[in-house]
């Protein structure tokens, strides 16, 4: 998925994410060193302030409370409660934001039925608020369970979506299997290390598969969130819009990660596209930060500049 130089670096960063010593150091100093570029903060109020500011600049927001791998049922219920409360806050305060969450945050590792019940509750509140929710995709071992829960939710709710990762070999087949549901789909490249038996190893192959996913999704009914910071892919999508006579709003949107490629995001807004920024927050921000640093050396360079400039 990365160049010969980047892939080992990515592996080192992701391995460091498992180190308690690294986590303690980053948790202590990370926000001051530059983590706030990628994370809105740790509290609901900090997130809401960022969401309002982004709305004022023309951006929609995807809210993500950082957390995954929950092993306690009560903790999973609390996470679902927080998402429901935020959805009600968005409606009450007129904030243009929806929610996206990992099923392991609401109980998938404990019991798939618990995760389904919690996700159903969030979907119901979202519908009551005239809003949408999306199931984030995690490591490959969770793909089948996530898609199964999505299909069960889709039988009752039309305001739910899911994510496909273009670095997985299976993703195009997964998309084709859901086209009859007119899916609300977010397409990403993928942020986890997976073996070459199930994932593309070369960036060019990941990019090509990403384009295939976008072209397939836009050629069918549904709504597509095109999550990319790649100018070449953005340009390709813009050509598809012109050639397919697609409206710039209503059929798809661009999504970018908060703090990454801000100039590209602003340019797309100015061109009249709907642009949603994925804005994470919460106490459990360390693994998210490490994945962002692993994805692009430029992110790591930014963080290290912040670390040394603070000395």
N, C-alpha and C positions, 0 to 999 in steps of 0.2 A: 504494500500500500504506500510505502514511502520509498525514498531513494536509498541506495546502499548505505549512505552515511546517516540518514534520518532514522531508519528503522532500528538500528541498535540504540540510538539515543532515546528513541521512544520507549524501547523496552527497559532501559535503565530508569527513566522517569517513572514509568508505571510500577517497576519493582520498588522504587523509593517510596511510592505511595503506600506500600505495605509495611514500611518501617515505622515502628512506634516512635523512634527517636526523631525521625524526619517530621512525623506528624506533630509531635510536641513542639518542635521548633517553629514549624510553619503556623500552627495554631496560635502560637504566642506572638509572632511578629508579622504574619502574612498580610493582615489587613493594612498595616502601616506600610508594608513594602510594595504594595501594588495590587493585592487581591481584589480591592474594591473596583478595579477596572472591569473585572469579570463577574463580581458578585455584588448584589445590591445592598448587602448588609446581613445582619443576623436576625432582625425582628420584623414583624408584620409592618410596623410603622415605617421602618426604613425602606422596605420594599414599596409600600404605597406612595411614599414621597417620590421615589424614582419613577414609578409607573405614571404618576400625574405629570411629572416633568417630561417624560417621553411622549405622552399623549399630546401635550402642548406643542411638541415639535412635529406632530403628525404621525407618530408611530403607534401602532397597536402593540400589545404586550402579551406574551405567554408567561404566566406565573408558574414557577417551579420551586416548591419547598425542598431543599436539598435533604435527601435521606433515602436510603435503600438498604436492603438486606435486613429488614426488621424481623426480629425473632420473638417478639412479645406481642400477644394479641391486643393488649391494652394500648400499647404504643401505636399499633396499626390503626386502632379506632381513633386515637387522638389525631393522627395524621389526616384521616378522612374528615374528622370534625373541622380541622383547620381549613381544608380546602372548601368545605361547605360554607364556613364562615366568610372566607375571602370572596367567594362567589356572591354572597349576599351583600358584602361591602361594595363590590364592583357595581352591583345594581343600584344600591342606595346612593352611591356617590357619583354615578355616571362615569366610571372608569372603563376605558376600552381595553379590557383584558380578559383572557380566558385562563384555564388551568391545564397543566400537563404534569403527569406524575408517573412514576415507576410502580408497577404492580407489587414489587417487593417492598415498597414503602407502605403499602396498605395490606400486607399479609400474605403474599404469594408463597413465600418460603415456609410459612406456617401451615396454611391450608388454602388451596385454590378457591374453595367455596367462600372463605372469609374474604379473600381479595375480591371476588366477584360481588359479594354483598356490599363491601365498602365502595367499590367502583360504581355499583348501581345507585347507591345513595348519593354519591357525588353527581352522577349523571342526572338524577332526578332533580336535585337542587339546581343544577345548571339549566335544565329545561324550564324549571319554574322561574328562573331569572332571565330567560331568553338568551342563554349563553351556551357555549360548547365546552367540551373537555376532551383531552387526548391522552391515550395510553402511550407513554414513552416505551421505546424498545431497549432492552438490555442485552446482556451477553447472549450468544447463540443458544445456550441451553434453555433460555426462557421464551424463545420465539414461538414455539408451538402453543405453550400455555397462554401467552399474550394474545395470539390470534384467536384461540378458542374462546377466551373471555370477551374479546372484541365482538366476535360473531354472536355470542349470547346477548351482549348488550345491544347490539344493532337490531336484534329481533324486537326490542321494546323501545329503543331510543333512536332518534334520527340526528341527535346532536353530539355523537361520539366519534372520535377518530383514533387513528393509530399511526405508527411510524414504521417505515422500512429502511434498511441500511444497505447502501449499494455495494458495500464490500463483501456481502454474503452472496454466495453463488445462487442461493435459493430464492432471492428476493423477487426476481421477475416472475417466477412461478407463483409466489405468494400473492403478488399483486393481481395476476390474472385470475387467481382463485377467489378474489374478493370483488372483482369488477361488477358482479351482479348486485352487489350491495350499494353501488354508487358511493364508494368510500370517501370519507374525509381523511385524506392521507398526507402525512408529512414525510418527505424524502430527505434522508441525510446520507452522508458517506459512511459514518461509523467511527466509534472512538475506543473500541476495545481490541485487544490483541487476540486474534483467532488463527488457528492452524490453516495452512494452505489447502488442506483437504476440503475445507468448507468456505474459505474466503479468498478473494483475489489478493495476490501478494504485491502486484505492481500498481502504482498509482494510476497509470494510464488505463488499466483495465477497470479499476474502481470508477474512474471518471466516465469511461465509455458506458459502463452499466448504469451509472447515475443518469446519463442522457437517455438511455433506453427506458428507464423507469419513468422519467418525466414525459417523454414522448407518448408512452403507452397511457399514462394517467390522463394527460391532456386530450388524448384522442377519444376518451370515454367520459361518461357522465360522472359527476362527483365534484369534489373540491380538493385542490392540490396545494399544499404548502411546500414551496421549493426552498429548502433550507441549504443555502450555499454561500460561501464567501469567494467563490471562484469567478473572476470576471469573464472567463471564456464561457462558462456554463450560463452565466447571466445573459451574455450576448446571444447565445444559442436560443435561450428561452425567448428573448425579445424577437428573434427572427420567427420562431414558431408562432408567437402572438400575431405578428403581422401576416404571415402566410395563412394562418388558420382563422383570421378575422376574430380573434378572441378579445373580449373586453379586458381592459387593464385592471378592473376590479369586478369581483363577484364570482369568478370562475377559479381563480387561483390567487395566491399571495407569495411574496418573497418573505423568507424568514432568515434572520441572522442572529448570532449570539451577541448578547449584550457585551460591549467593550471590544468587539472584534470587527474590523473593517467598518468603522463608523462613517468614513467618507462615502463608501459604496452604499451604505444604508441610506444616507442623506440624499445621495444622487438619485436613488430609485424612488424615494418619496417625491422628489422634485419632478420626476418624469411622470408622476401620476399613478404609480403602482401602490397597492396596499402592501405595507411592509410591517411585519410583526417582529419585535425583538424578544428573544427568549431570555427572560430575566430571572436568574436563580437567587435564592437567599436562604438563610437559615444557619443553624449551628454546624451542620454537617457539610461544610463547604470544602474541606480539604480534598476528598477524592475528586470532586468536580474540578477544582483548580488544577490538580495534577493531570487530569485528562486533557484540559485545555492547554497546559504547558507541553504535553506530549504530542499534541496534534501538529503544532507548528513551531519550529525553532524561533520564529519571531516573537511568539508569546513568551518563551523561556528567556529570550534576551531582554524583553521588557521587564520581566520580573526581577532578573538579576541586576539590571541597571538600577531598579528601585532599591534593591537590597544594599548595593554598594554606595548609592548616593545618600543613604540614611546614616552612614557611618561618620 
